[in-house]
């Protein structure tokens, strides 16, 4: 009898253990499925948001990103994409909030720092923009765009050398970075280093052959390098891009003057004056051309207009010319630098 009861108890314990084991297994499976559904659901909303974002339906994208965040509030990229949607909607304050949230979850999220930098740059808060782009570069030094924006900030501050350093880093990372190349060229031109300016303008032009800023800039660099024939051809191309660009007309006149074609120099400079009638440099240069032509009364009229627009312009110009003792007003091209 005791043996029978012992056997019965043993069988009952086995059944109990099997039941408990089955219940635990069921609970584990249920928990796993629930967790998977939880994660899949937030990801689904996120991916749907990305589709709306790509279609430029930003309000719908924002709704989907917020749903993803409500389900799983610990994913940095959800906040980043939400911030991006607000940024393109030009809702800067909201974008800042969610970029910062992304960074709080992932302090190495360089794209969020770059996004913040862009917002602050648009707001005009240069120091904060520089700090954010600096953080982006620290976390991802191989990102060319961040170096480019640091360069832009330096340009805004008037730090041309600093801008050149950052643009050169950007170009070293991405050799075909058009905006960095064109800005490098412009900064070297501003420093008076026209050979380097021309070099970078030519590299930029290989990428975008008919970009007006690049074509005109290259023509101006050639004028300053006294390569007047090359300048003329480049600026004629610029003229086909935009006939109403004052710089194109003015420097095309300089190029014609440099090649000995005074009549065309006068014609182009007069056209430049039609586009921008209150430019003292154009009036003064046209006066020089009229002087060359022997049209004294017309030259005097242009000098008077120059003085009316800028009382000290002629004095500054004469001082510049006096610093070039080997040059006179009869030296082709140099008198107009």
Phi and psi restraints in degrees (value plus and minus 20) as a CYANA .aco file:
   2 UNK   PHI     -83.5   -43.5
   2 UNK   PSI     -57.5   -17.5
   3 UNK   PHI     -83.7   -43.7
   3 UNK   PSI     -60.5   -20.5
   4 UNK   PHI     -83.9   -43.9
   4 UNK   PSI     -64.3   -24.3
   5 UNK   PHI     -85.0   -45.0
   5 UNK   PSI     -57.5   -17.5
   6 UNK   PHI     -84.0   -44.0
   6 UNK   PSI     -60.7   -20.7
   7 UNK   PHI     -85.5   -45.5
   7 UNK   PSI     -60.0   -20.0
   8 UNK   PHI     -84.7   -44.7
   8 UNK   PSI     -64.7   -24.7
   9 UNK   PHI     -82.3   -42.3
   9 UNK   PSI     -59.6   -19.6
  10 UNK   PHI     -84.6   -44.6
  10 UNK   PSI     -62.8   -22.8
  11 UNK   PHI     -84.4   -44.4
  11 UNK   PSI     -59.7   -19.7
  12 UNK   PHI     -83.7   -43.7
  12 UNK   PSI     -60.7   -20.7
  13 UNK   PHI     -83.9   -43.9
  13 UNK   PSI     -59.2   -19.2
  14 UNK   PHI     -83.2   -43.2
  14 UNK   PSI     -63.7   -23.7
  15 UNK   PHI     -81.5   -41.5
  15 UNK   PSI     -60.6   -20.6
  16 UNK   PHI     -82.9   -42.9
  16 UNK   PSI     -67.4   -27.4
  17 UNK   PHI     -82.8   -42.8
  17 UNK   PSI     -60.2   -20.2
  18 UNK   PHI     -83.3   -43.3
  18 UNK   PSI     -59.7   -19.7
  19 UNK   PHI     -84.3   -44.3
  19 UNK   PSI     -65.5   -25.5
  20 UNK   PHI     -83.1   -43.1
  20 UNK   PSI     -62.7   -22.7
  21 UNK   PHI     -82.4   -42.4
  21 UNK   PSI     -62.6   -22.6
  22 UNK   PHI     -84.8   -44.8
  22 UNK   PSI     -59.3   -19.3
  23 UNK   PHI     -85.6   -45.6
  23 UNK   PSI     -61.5   -21.5
  24 UNK   PHI     -84.4   -44.4
  24 UNK   PSI     -63.1   -23.1
  25 UNK   PHI     -82.5   -42.5
  25 UNK   PSI     -62.3   -22.3
  26 UNK   PHI     -82.0   -42.0
  26 UNK   PSI     -62.7   -22.7
  27 UNK   PHI     -83.7   -43.7
  27 UNK   PSI     -61.0   -21.0
  28 UNK   PHI     -84.2   -44.2
  28 UNK   PSI     -65.2   -25.2
  29 UNK   PHI     -82.2   -42.2
  29 UNK   PSI     -63.0   -23.0
  30 UNK   PHI     -82.8   -42.8
  30 UNK   PSI     -62.8   -22.8
  31 UNK   PHI     -83.2   -43.2
  31 UNK   PSI     -63.0   -23.0
  32 UNK   PHI     -83.6   -43.6
  32 UNK   PSI     -64.9   -24.9
  33 UNK   PHI     -83.7   -43.7
  33 UNK   PSI     -59.2   -19.2
  34 UNK   PHI     -84.6   -44.6
  34 UNK   PSI     -63.6   -23.6
  35 UNK   PHI     -83.4   -43.4
  35 UNK   PSI     -61.8   -21.8
  36 UNK   PHI     -84.0   -44.0
  36 UNK   PSI     -61.0   -21.0
  37 UNK   PHI     -84.5   -44.5
  37 UNK   PSI     -58.6   -18.6
  38 UNK   PHI     -80.0   -40.0
  38 UNK   PSI     -69.3   -29.3
  39 UNK   PHI     -89.2   -49.2
  39 UNK   PSI     -64.3   -24.3
  40 UNK   PHI     -80.9   -40.9
  40 UNK   PSI     -57.2   -17.2
  41 UNK   PHI     -85.5   -45.5
  41 UNK   PSI     -65.4   -25.4
  42 UNK   PHI     -85.5   -45.5
  42 UNK   PSI     -58.9   -18.9
  43 UNK   PHI     -87.0   -47.0
  43 UNK   PSI     -57.1   -17.1
  44 UNK   PHI     -81.5   -41.5
  44 UNK   PSI     -65.8   -25.8
  45 UNK   PHI     -83.1   -43.1
  45 UNK   PSI     -60.2   -20.2
  46 UNK   PHI     -81.8   -41.8
  46 UNK   PSI     -67.8   -27.8
  47 UNK   PHI     -85.0   -45.0
  47 UNK   PSI     -56.1   -16.1
  48 UNK   PHI     -85.2   -45.2
  48 UNK   PSI     -59.8   -19.8
  49 UNK   PHI     -79.9   -39.9
  49 UNK   PSI     -60.3   -20.3
  50 UNK   PHI     -82.6   -42.6
  50 UNK   PSI     -57.9   -17.9
  51 UNK   PHI     -83.6   -43.6
  51 UNK   PSI     -65.0   -25.0
  52 UNK   PHI     -84.2   -44.2
  52 UNK   PSI     -58.7   -18.7
  53 UNK   PHI     -81.8   -41.8
  53 UNK   PSI     -65.3   -25.3
  54 UNK   PHI     -83.4   -43.4
  54 UNK   PSI     -49.6    -9.6
  55 UNK   PHI    -107.9   -67.9
  55 UNK   PSI     -14.7    25.3
  56 UNK   PHI      43.9    83.9
  56 UNK   PSI       6.6    46.6
  57 UNK   PHI    -118.6   -78.6
  57 UNK   PSI      55.1    95.1
  58 UNK   PHI     -90.3   -50.3
  58 UNK   PSI     -55.1   -15.1
  59 UNK   PHI     -83.0   -43.0
  59 UNK   PSI     -62.5   -22.5
  60 UNK   PHI     -87.7   -47.7
  60 UNK   PSI     -57.5   -17.5
  61 UNK   PHI     -81.1   -41.1
  61 UNK   PSI     -63.5   -23.5
  62 UNK   PHI     -79.7   -39.7
  62 UNK   PSI     -62.7   -22.7
  63 UNK   PHI     -78.2   -38.2
  63 UNK   PSI     -65.1   -25.1
  64 UNK   PHI     -88.7   -48.7
  64 UNK   PSI     -60.7   -20.7
  65 UNK   PHI     -84.1   -44.1
  65 UNK   PSI     -59.2   -19.2
  66 UNK   PHI     -85.7   -45.7
  66 UNK   PSI     -56.5   -16.5
  67 UNK   PHI     -85.4   -45.4
  67 UNK   PSI     -60.6   -20.6
  68 UNK   PHI     -81.9   -41.9
  68 UNK   PSI     -62.5   -22.5
  69 UNK   PHI     -86.4   -46.4
  69 UNK   PSI     -57.1   -17.1
  70 UNK   PHI     -82.3   -42.3
  70 UNK   PSI     -57.7   -17.7
  71 UNK   PHI     -96.6   -56.6
  71 UNK   PSI     -64.0   -24.0
  72 UNK   PHI    -155.9  -115.9
  72 UNK   PSI      74.3   114.3
  73 UNK   PHI    -103.0   -63.0
  73 UNK   PSI      -7.9    32.1
  74 UNK   PHI    -134.5   -94.5
  74 UNK   PSI       2.9    42.9
  75 UNK   PHI    -132.4   -92.4
  75 UNK   PSI      95.0   135.0
  76 UNK   PHI     -82.0   -42.0
  76 UNK   PSI     -59.0   -19.0
  77 UNK   PHI     -88.0   -48.0
  77 UNK   PSI     -43.6    -3.6
  78 UNK   PHI     -84.7   -44.7
  78 UNK   PSI     -64.8   -24.8
  79 UNK   PHI     -88.1   -48.1
  79 UNK   PSI     -57.5   -17.5
  80 UNK   PHI     -81.8   -41.8
  80 UNK   PSI     -66.8   -26.8
  81 UNK   PHI     -87.3   -47.3
  81 UNK   PSI     -54.7   -14.7
  82 UNK   PHI     -83.0   -43.0
  82 UNK   PSI     -63.0   -23.0
  83 UNK   PHI     -82.5   -42.5
  83 UNK   PSI     -60.8   -20.8
  84 UNK   PHI     -81.3   -41.3
  84 UNK   PSI     -60.8   -20.8
  85 UNK   PHI     -83.3   -43.3
  85 UNK   PSI     -61.7   -21.7
  86 UNK   PHI     -87.8   -47.8
  86 UNK   PSI     -54.8   -14.8
  87 UNK   PHI     -83.5   -43.5
  87 UNK   PSI     -67.1   -27.1
  88 UNK   PHI     -89.2   -49.2
  88 UNK   PSI     -41.3    -1.3
  89 UNK   PHI    -102.9   -62.9
  89 UNK   PSI     -20.5    19.5
  90 UNK   PHI      42.3    82.3
  90 UNK   PSI      13.1    53.1
  91 UNK   PHI    -119.3   -79.3
  91 UNK   PSI      57.1    97.1
  92 UNK   PHI     -80.9   -40.9
  92 UNK   PSI     -62.3   -22.3
  93 UNK   PHI     -83.8   -43.8
  93 UNK   PSI     -63.1   -23.1
  94 UNK   PHI     -84.3   -44.3
  94 UNK   PSI     -61.7   -21.7
  95 UNK   PHI     -79.8   -39.8
  95 UNK   PSI     -64.3   -24.3
  96 UNK   PHI     -78.8   -38.8
  96 UNK   PSI     -64.7   -24.7
  97 UNK   PHI     -76.3   -36.3
  97 UNK   PSI     -67.1   -27.1
  98 UNK   PHI    -102.3   -62.3
  98 UNK   PSI     -48.0    -8.0
  99 UNK   PHI     -80.8   -40.8
  99 UNK   PSI     -64.9   -24.9
 100 UNK   PHI     -84.8   -44.8
 100 UNK   PSI     -55.4   -15.4
 101 UNK   PHI     -84.7   -44.7
 101 UNK   PSI     -61.5   -21.5
 102 UNK   PHI     -81.1   -41.1
 102 UNK   PSI     -61.7   -21.7
 103 UNK   PHI     -87.6   -47.6
 103 UNK   PSI     -55.0   -15.0
 104 UNK   PHI     -84.5   -44.5
 104 UNK   PSI     -49.7    -9.7
 105 UNK   PHI    -102.8   -62.8
 105 UNK   PSI     -60.7   -20.7
 106 UNK   PHI    -152.0  -112.0
 106 UNK   PSI      73.9   113.9
 107 UNK   PHI     -83.0   -43.0
 107 UNK   PSI     -31.9     8.1
 108 UNK   PHI    -120.5   -80.5
 108 UNK   PSI      -2.4    37.6
 109 UNK   PHI    -100.5   -60.5
 109 UNK   PSI      66.7   106.7
 110 UNK   PHI     -85.5   -45.5
 110 UNK   PSI     -51.9   -11.9
 111 UNK   PHI     -84.3   -44.3
 111 UNK   PSI     -53.2   -13.2
 112 UNK   PHI     -89.8   -49.8
 112 UNK   PSI     -59.1   -19.1
 113 UNK   PHI     -81.7   -41.7
 113 UNK   PSI     -62.5   -22.5
 114 UNK   PHI     -84.1   -44.1
 114 UNK   PSI     -59.9   -19.9
 115 UNK   PHI     -81.8   -41.8
 115 UNK   PSI     -63.7   -23.7
 116 UNK   PHI     -80.4   -40.4
 116 UNK   PSI     -63.0   -23.0
 117 UNK   PHI     -78.9   -38.9
 117 UNK   PSI     -61.9   -21.9
 118 UNK   PHI     -84.5   -44.5
 118 UNK   PSI     -61.5   -21.5
 119 UNK   PHI     -82.4   -42.4
 119 UNK   PSI     -67.4   -27.4
 120 UNK   PHI     -85.7   -45.7
 120 UNK   PSI     -54.4   -14.4
 121 UNK   PHI     -84.2   -44.2
 121 UNK   PSI     -61.7   -21.7
 122 UNK   PHI     -86.1   -46.1
 122 UNK   PSI     -53.9   -13.9
 123 UNK   PHI     -94.9   -54.9
 123 UNK   PSI     -34.7     5.3
 124 UNK   PHI      68.4   108.4
 124 UNK   PSI     -12.9    27.1
 125 UNK   PHI    -111.4   -71.4
 125 UNK   PSI      63.8   103.8
 126 UNK   PHI     -85.8   -45.8
 126 UNK   PSI     -57.9   -17.9
 127 UNK   PHI     -83.7   -43.7
 127 UNK   PSI     -64.4   -24.4
 128 UNK   PHI     -86.3   -46.3
 128 UNK   PSI     -58.4   -18.4
 129 UNK   PHI     -81.7   -41.7
 129 UNK   PSI     -66.2   -26.2
 130 UNK   PHI     -81.2   -41.2
 130 UNK   PSI     -60.5   -20.5
 131 UNK   PHI     -82.6   -42.6
 131 UNK   PSI     -63.4   -23.4
 132 UNK   PHI     -87.5   -47.5
 132 UNK   PSI     -65.1   -25.1
 133 UNK   PHI     -84.3   -44.3
 133 UNK   PSI     -55.1   -15.1
 134 UNK   PHI     -81.5   -41.5
 134 UNK   PSI     -61.9   -21.9
 135 UNK   PHI     -84.0   -44.0
 135 UNK   PSI     -60.4   -20.4
 136 UNK   PHI     -81.2   -41.2
 136 UNK   PSI     -63.2   -23.2
 137 UNK   PHI     -86.8   -46.8
 137 UNK   PSI     -58.0   -18.0
 138 UNK   PHI     -80.9   -40.9
 138 UNK   PSI     -64.5   -24.5
 139 UNK   PHI     -98.4   -58.4
 139 UNK   PSI     -46.2    -6.2
 140 UNK   PHI    -166.5  -126.5
 140 UNK   PSI      60.6   100.6
 141 UNK   PHI     -87.2   -47.2
 141 UNK   PSI     -28.6    11.4
 142 UNK   PHI    -115.3   -75.3
 142 UNK   PSI     -10.4    29.6
 143 UNK   PHI    -111.7   -71.7
 143 UNK   PSI      90.4   130.4
 144 UNK   PHI     -86.6   -46.6
 144 UNK   PSI     -53.9   -13.9
 145 UNK   PHI     -82.2   -42.2
 145 UNK   PSI     -57.6   -17.6
 146 UNK   PHI     -86.5   -46.5
 146 UNK   PSI     -60.7   -20.7
 147 UNK   PHI     -82.8   -42.8
 147 UNK   PSI     -57.6   -17.6
 148 UNK   PHI     -81.6   -41.6
 148 UNK   PSI     -66.3   -26.3
 149 UNK   PHI     -89.6   -49.6
 149 UNK   PSI     -53.1   -13.1
 150 UNK   PHI     -81.6   -41.6
 150 UNK   PSI     -58.5   -18.5
 151 UNK   PHI     -83.0   -43.0
 151 UNK   PSI     -61.1   -21.1
 152 UNK   PHI     -81.8   -41.8
 152 UNK   PSI     -60.8   -20.8
 153 UNK   PHI     -83.0   -43.0
 153 UNK   PSI     -62.0   -22.0
 154 UNK   PHI     -80.8   -40.8
 154 UNK   PSI     -60.5   -20.5
 155 UNK   PHI     -80.6   -40.6
 155 UNK   PSI     -63.9   -23.9
 156 UNK   PHI     -82.1   -42.1
 156 UNK   PSI     -57.6   -17.6
 157 UNK   PHI     -97.4   -57.4
 157 UNK   PSI     -28.6    11.4
 158 UNK   PHI      66.4   106.4
 158 UNK   PSI      -8.9    31.1
 159 UNK   PHI    -112.7   -72.7
 159 UNK   PSI      60.7   100.7
 160 UNK   PHI     -84.2   -44.2
 160 UNK   PSI     -61.2   -21.2
 161 UNK   PHI     -83.1   -43.1
 161 UNK   PSI     -62.5   -22.5
 162 UNK   PHI     -83.0   -43.0
 162 UNK   PSI     -60.1   -20.1
 163 UNK   PHI     -82.4   -42.4
 163 UNK   PSI     -64.7   -24.7
 164 UNK   PHI     -80.0   -40.0
 164 UNK   PSI     -62.1   -22.1
 165 UNK   PHI     -78.9   -38.9
 165 UNK   PSI     -65.5   -25.5
 166 UNK   PHI     -90.4   -50.4
 166 UNK   PSI     -61.4   -21.4
 167 UNK   PHI     -83.1   -43.1
 167 UNK   PSI     -58.0   -18.0
 168 UNK   PHI     -87.1   -47.1
 168 UNK   PSI     -55.1   -15.1
 169 UNK   PHI     -84.2   -44.2
 169 UNK   PSI     -61.7   -21.7
 170 UNK   PHI     -81.9   -41.9
 170 UNK   PSI     -63.0   -23.0
 171 UNK   PHI     -89.7   -49.7
 171 UNK   PSI     -53.5   -13.5
 172 UNK   PHI     -84.1   -44.1
 172 UNK   PSI     -56.9   -16.9
 173 UNK   PHI     -95.1   -55.1
 173 UNK   PSI     -63.2   -23.2
 174 UNK   PHI    -152.5  -112.5
 174 UNK   PSI      79.2   119.2
 175 UNK   PHI     -83.7   -43.7
 175 UNK   PSI     -45.6    -5.6
 176 UNK   PHI    -118.0   -78.0
 176 UNK   PSI       6.3    46.3
 177 UNK   PHI     -98.4   -58.4
 177 UNK   PSI      75.8   115.8
 178 UNK   PHI     -78.1   -38.1
 178 UNK   PSI     -70.0   -30.0
 179 UNK   PHI     -81.7   -41.7
 179 UNK   PSI     -58.6   -18.6
 180 UNK   PHI     -87.6   -47.6
 180 UNK   PSI     -60.9   -20.9
 181 UNK   PHI     -83.4   -43.4
 181 UNK   PSI     -65.4   -25.4
 182 UNK   PHI     -88.9   -48.9
 182 UNK   PSI     -56.2   -16.2
 183 UNK   PHI     -89.7   -49.7
 183 UNK   PSI     -56.8   -16.8
 184 UNK   PHI     -79.4   -39.4
 184 UNK   PSI     -66.1   -26.1
 185 UNK   PHI     -79.9   -39.9
 185 UNK   PSI     -65.4   -25.4
 186 UNK   PHI     -84.0   -44.0
 186 UNK   PSI     -58.9   -18.9
 187 UNK   PHI     -89.5   -49.5
 187 UNK   PSI     -59.2   -19.2
 188 UNK   PHI     -86.4   -46.4
 188 UNK   PSI     -55.9   -15.9
 189 UNK   PHI     -83.4   -43.4
 189 UNK   PSI     -60.7   -20.7
 190 UNK   PHI     -82.3   -42.3
 190 UNK   PSI     -52.7   -12.7
 191 UNK   PHI    -101.0   -61.0
 191 UNK   PSI     -24.8    15.2
 192 UNK   PHI      62.6   102.6
 192 UNK   PSI      -9.4    30.6
 193 UNK   PHI    -114.8   -74.8
 193 UNK   PSI      58.7    98.7
 194 UNK   PHI     -95.6   -55.6
 194 UNK   PSI     -45.3    -5.3
 195 UNK   PHI     -85.0   -45.0
 195 UNK   PSI     -66.0   -26.0
 196 UNK   PHI     -86.2   -46.2
 196 UNK   PSI     -59.5   -19.5
 197 UNK   PHI     -78.6   -38.6
 197 UNK   PSI     -68.2   -28.2
 198 UNK   PHI     -81.6   -41.6
 198 UNK   PSI     -59.4   -19.4
 199 UNK   PHI     -80.2   -40.2
 199 UNK   PSI     -66.6   -26.6
 200 UNK   PHI     -93.2   -53.2
 200 UNK   PSI     -54.5   -14.5
 201 UNK   PHI     -81.3   -41.3
 201 UNK   PSI     -60.0   -20.0
 202 UNK   PHI     -86.3   -46.3
 202 UNK   PSI     -58.5   -18.5
 203 UNK   PHI     -84.9   -44.9
 203 UNK   PSI     -61.9   -21.9
 204 UNK   PHI     -85.0   -45.0
 204 UNK   PSI     -56.9   -16.9
 205 UNK   PHI     -88.8   -48.8
 205 UNK   PSI     -46.2    -6.2
 206 UNK   PHI     -84.3   -44.3
 206 UNK   PSI     -48.7    -8.7
 207 UNK   PHI    -105.1   -65.1
 207 UNK   PSI     -65.9   -25.9
 208 UNK   PHI    -151.0  -111.0
 208 UNK   PSI      70.7   110.7
 209 UNK   PHI     -83.8   -43.8
 209 UNK   PSI     -44.3    -4.3
 210 UNK   PHI    -139.9   -99.9
 210 UNK   PSI       7.5    47.5
 211 UNK   PHI     -91.8   -51.8
 211 UNK   PSI     102.8   142.8
 212 UNK   PHI     -79.9   -39.9
 212 UNK   PSI     -66.0   -26.0
 213 UNK   PHI     -79.9   -39.9
 213 UNK   PSI     -61.4   -21.4
 214 UNK   PHI     -90.5   -50.5
 214 UNK   PSI     -65.6   -25.6
 215 UNK   PHI     -84.1   -44.1
 215 UNK   PSI     -65.7   -25.7
 216 UNK   PHI     -84.0   -44.0
 216 UNK   PSI     -63.8   -23.8
 217 UNK   PHI     -79.7   -39.7
 217 UNK   PSI     -60.8   -20.8
 218 UNK   PHI     -85.0   -45.0
 218 UNK   PSI     -62.1   -22.1
 219 UNK   PHI     -80.6   -40.6
 219 UNK   PSI     -62.9   -22.9
 220 UNK   PHI     -84.6   -44.6
 220 UNK   PSI     -60.5   -20.5
 221 UNK   PHI     -80.6   -40.6
 221 UNK   PSI     -62.9   -22.9
 222 UNK   PHI     -83.2   -43.2
 222 UNK   PSI     -59.3   -19.3
 223 UNK   PHI     -79.0   -39.0
 223 UNK   PSI     -66.3   -26.3
 224 UNK   PHI     -89.9   -49.9
 224 UNK   PSI     -42.4    -2.4
 225 UNK   PHI    -108.5   -68.5
 225 UNK   PSI     -17.1    22.9
 226 UNK   PHI      43.0    83.0
 226 UNK   PSI       3.8    43.8
 227 UNK   PHI    -115.3   -75.3
 227 UNK   PSI      53.1    93.1
 228 UNK   PHI     -89.7   -49.7
 228 UNK   PSI     -56.0   -16.0
 229 UNK   PHI     -84.8   -44.8
 229 UNK   PSI     -64.5   -24.5
 230 UNK   PHI     -83.6   -43.6
 230 UNK   PSI     -61.3   -21.3
 231 UNK   PHI     -79.9   -39.9
 231 UNK   PSI     -64.3   -24.3
 232 UNK   PHI     -79.9   -39.9
 232 UNK   PSI     -65.8   -25.8
 233 UNK   PHI     -85.1   -45.1
 233 UNK   PSI     -62.1   -22.1
 234 UNK   PHI     -85.0   -45.0
 234 UNK   PSI     -64.0   -24.0
 235 UNK   PHI     -92.5   -52.5
 235 UNK   PSI     -46.1    -6.1
 236 UNK   PHI     -86.7   -46.7
 236 UNK   PSI     -55.9   -15.9
 237 UNK   PHI     -84.1   -44.1
 237 UNK   PSI     -63.3   -23.3
 238 UNK   PHI     -81.5   -41.5
 238 UNK   PSI     -54.7   -14.7
 239 UNK   PHI     -84.9   -44.9
 239 UNK   PSI     -53.2   -13.2
 240 UNK   PHI     -91.2   -51.2
 240 UNK   PSI     -45.2    -5.2
 241 UNK   PHI     -96.7   -56.7
 241 UNK   PSI     -64.4   -24.4
 242 UNK   PHI    -174.1  -134.1
 242 UNK   PSI      92.0   132.0
 243 UNK   PHI    -100.2   -60.2
 243 UNK   PSI     -27.1    12.9
 244 UNK   PHI    -128.1   -88.1
 244 UNK   PSI       3.6    43.6
 245 UNK   PHI    -113.3   -73.3
 245 UNK   PSI      96.8   136.8
 246 UNK   PHI     -79.1   -39.1
 246 UNK   PSI     -64.0   -24.0
 247 UNK   PHI     -83.8   -43.8
 247 UNK   PSI     -58.6   -18.6
 248 UNK   PHI     -79.5   -39.5
 248 UNK   PSI     -69.6   -29.6
 249 UNK   PHI     -83.4   -43.4
 249 UNK   PSI     -66.2   -26.2
 250 UNK   PHI     -82.6   -42.6
 250 UNK   PSI     -69.3   -29.3
 251 UNK   PHI     -96.6   -56.6
 251 UNK   PSI     -43.1    -3.1
 252 UNK   PHI     -85.7   -45.7
 252 UNK   PSI     -59.3   -19.3
 253 UNK   PHI     -79.6   -39.6
 253 UNK   PSI     -62.7   -22.7
 254 UNK   PHI     -81.1   -41.1
 254 UNK   PSI     -61.4   -21.4
 255 UNK   PHI     -85.7   -45.7
 255 UNK   PSI     -63.0   -23.0
 256 UNK   PHI     -82.1   -42.1
 256 UNK   PSI     -61.9   -21.9
 257 UNK   PHI     -80.5   -40.5
 257 UNK   PSI     -61.0   -21.0
 258 UNK   PHI     -85.7   -45.7
 258 UNK   PSI     -46.4    -6.4
 259 UNK   PHI    -114.7   -74.7
 259 UNK   PSI     -14.5    25.5
 260 UNK   PHI      69.9   109.9
 260 UNK   PSI     -10.1    29.9
 261 UNK   PHI    -119.9   -79.9
 261 UNK   PSI      64.0   104.0
 262 UNK   PHI     -88.1   -48.1
 262 UNK   PSI     -56.5   -16.5
 263 UNK   PHI     -82.0   -42.0
 263 UNK   PSI     -64.5   -24.5
 264 UNK   PHI     -89.6   -49.6
 264 UNK   PSI     -53.1   -13.1
 265 UNK   PHI     -80.3   -40.3
 265 UNK   PSI     -64.9   -24.9
 266 UNK   PHI     -84.4   -44.4
 266 UNK   PSI     -64.5   -24.5
 267 UNK   PHI     -80.3   -40.3
 267 UNK   PSI     -67.1   -27.1
 268 UNK   PHI     -88.2   -48.2
 268 UNK   PSI     -55.8   -15.8
 269 UNK   PHI     -90.7   -50.7
 269 UNK   PSI     -56.6   -16.6
 270 UNK   PHI     -83.2   -43.2
 270 UNK   PSI     -58.6   -18.6
 271 UNK   PHI     -84.4   -44.4
 271 UNK   PSI     -60.3   -20.3
 272 UNK   PHI     -80.9   -40.9
 272 UNK   PSI     -57.5   -17.5
 273 UNK   PHI     -89.1   -49.1
 273 UNK   PSI     -53.2   -13.2
 274 UNK   PHI     -84.4   -44.4
 274 UNK   PSI     -56.3   -16.3
 275 UNK   PHI     -94.6   -54.6
 275 UNK   PSI     -61.0   -21.0
 276 UNK   PHI    -155.5  -115.5
 276 UNK   PSI      64.3   104.3
 277 UNK   PHI     -92.4   -52.4
 277 UNK   PSI     -32.8     7.2
 278 UNK   PHI    -127.3   -87.3
 278 UNK   PSI       8.8    48.8
 279 UNK   PHI    -117.7   -77.7
 279 UNK   PSI      92.3   132.3
 280 UNK   PHI     -83.4   -43.4
 280 UNK   PSI     -53.9   -13.9
 281 UNK   PHI     -81.1   -41.1
 281 UNK   PSI     -61.7   -21.7
 282 UNK   PHI     -87.5   -47.5
 282 UNK   PSI     -63.3   -23.3
 283 UNK   PHI     -81.6   -41.6
 283 UNK   PSI     -65.2   -25.2
 284 UNK   PHI     -83.0   -43.0
 284 UNK   PSI     -64.7   -24.7
 285 UNK   PHI     -85.0   -45.0
 285 UNK   PSI     -60.7   -20.7
 286 UNK   PHI     -83.4   -43.4
 286 UNK   PSI     -56.6   -16.6
 287 UNK   PHI     -80.1   -40.1
 287 UNK   PSI     -61.7   -21.7
 288 UNK   PHI     -82.3   -42.3
 288 UNK   PSI     -62.0   -22.0
 289 UNK   PHI     -84.1   -44.1
 289 UNK   PSI     -63.5   -23.5
 290 UNK   PHI     -82.1   -42.1
 290 UNK   PSI     -58.9   -18.9
 291 UNK   PHI     -78.4   -38.4
 291 UNK   PSI     -65.7   -25.7
 292 UNK   PHI     -79.1   -39.1
 292 UNK   PSI     -55.7   -15.7
 293 UNK   PHI     -99.1   -59.1
 293 UNK   PSI     -34.3     5.7
 294 UNK   PHI      69.3   109.3
 294 UNK   PSI      -6.8    33.2
 295 UNK   PHI    -113.7   -73.7
 295 UNK   PSI      56.4    96.4
 296 UNK   PHI     -82.5   -42.5
 296 UNK   PSI     -66.3   -26.3
 297 UNK   PHI     -80.2   -40.2
 297 UNK   PSI     -61.8   -21.8
 298 UNK   PHI     -87.5   -47.5
 298 UNK   PSI     -56.6   -16.6
 299 UNK   PHI     -84.2   -44.2
 299 UNK   PSI     -65.8   -25.8
 300 UNK   PHI     -79.8   -39.8
 300 UNK   PSI     -61.0   -21.0
 301 UNK   PHI     -80.4   -40.4
 301 UNK   PSI     -59.8   -19.8
 302 UNK   PHI     -89.7   -49.7
 302 UNK   PSI     -58.8   -18.8
 303 UNK   PHI     -84.7   -44.7
 303 UNK   PSI     -59.0   -19.0
 304 UNK   PHI     -84.7   -44.7
 304 UNK   PSI     -60.0   -20.0
 305 UNK   PHI     -87.6   -47.6
 305 UNK   PSI     -55.7   -15.7
 306 UNK   PHI     -79.7   -39.7
 306 UNK   PSI     -66.5   -26.5
 307 UNK   PHI     -86.3   -46.3
 307 UNK   PSI     -55.7   -15.7
 308 UNK   PHI     -83.8   -43.8
 308 UNK   PSI     -60.1   -20.1
 309 UNK   PHI     -95.9   -55.9
 309 UNK   PSI     -56.1   -16.1
 310 UNK   PHI    -169.8  -129.8
 310 UNK   PSI      83.0   123.0
 311 UNK   PHI     -79.1   -39.1
 311 UNK   PSI     -49.9    -9.9
 312 UNK   PHI    -122.3   -82.3
 312 UNK   PSI     -17.4    22.6
 313 UNK   PHI     -81.9   -41.9
 313 UNK   PSI     -69.5   -29.5
 314 UNK   PHI     -82.7   -42.7
 314 UNK   PSI     -61.1   -21.1
 315 UNK   PHI     -80.2   -40.2
 315 UNK   PSI     -63.9   -23.9
 316 UNK   PHI     -82.3   -42.3
 316 UNK   PSI     -61.2   -21.2
 317 UNK   PHI     -86.4   -46.4
 317 UNK   PSI     -63.6   -23.6
 318 UNK   PHI     -83.0   -43.0
 318 UNK   PSI     -59.8   -19.8
 319 UNK   PHI     -81.7   -41.7
 319 UNK   PSI     -62.0   -22.0
 320 UNK   PHI     -81.1   -41.1
 320 UNK   PSI     -64.0   -24.0
 321 UNK   PHI     -86.6   -46.6
 321 UNK   PSI     -54.5   -14.5
 322 UNK   PHI     -86.9   -46.9
 322 UNK   PSI     -42.8    -2.8
 323 UNK   PHI     -98.8   -58.8
 323 UNK   PSI     -23.6    16.4
 324 UNK   PHI    -136.0   -96.0
 324 UNK   PSI      55.7    95.7
 325 UNK   PHI     -82.3   -42.3
 325 UNK   PSI     -44.4    -4.4
 326 UNK   PHI    -104.3   -64.3
 326 UNK   PSI     -23.7    16.3
 327 UNK   PHI    -134.8   -94.8
 327 UNK   PSI     129.0   169.0
 328 UNK   PHI    -151.3  -111.3
 328 UNK   PSI     155.9   195.9
 329 UNK   PHI     -87.0   -47.0
 329 UNK   PSI     -29.8    10.2
 330 UNK   PHI    -113.7   -73.7
 330 UNK   PSI     -24.6    15.4
 331 UNK   PHI     -99.3   -59.3
 331 UNK   PSI     102.3   142.3
 332 UNK   PHI     -78.1   -38.1
 332 UNK   PSI     101.8   141.8
 333 UNK   PHI      67.4   107.4
 333 UNK   PSI     -67.7   -27.7
 334 UNK   PHI     -86.4   -46.4
 334 UNK   PSI     -48.7    -8.7
 335 UNK   PHI     -87.1   -47.1
 335 UNK   PSI     -33.3     6.7
 336 UNK   PHI    -126.8   -86.8
 336 UNK   PSI     -12.0    28.0
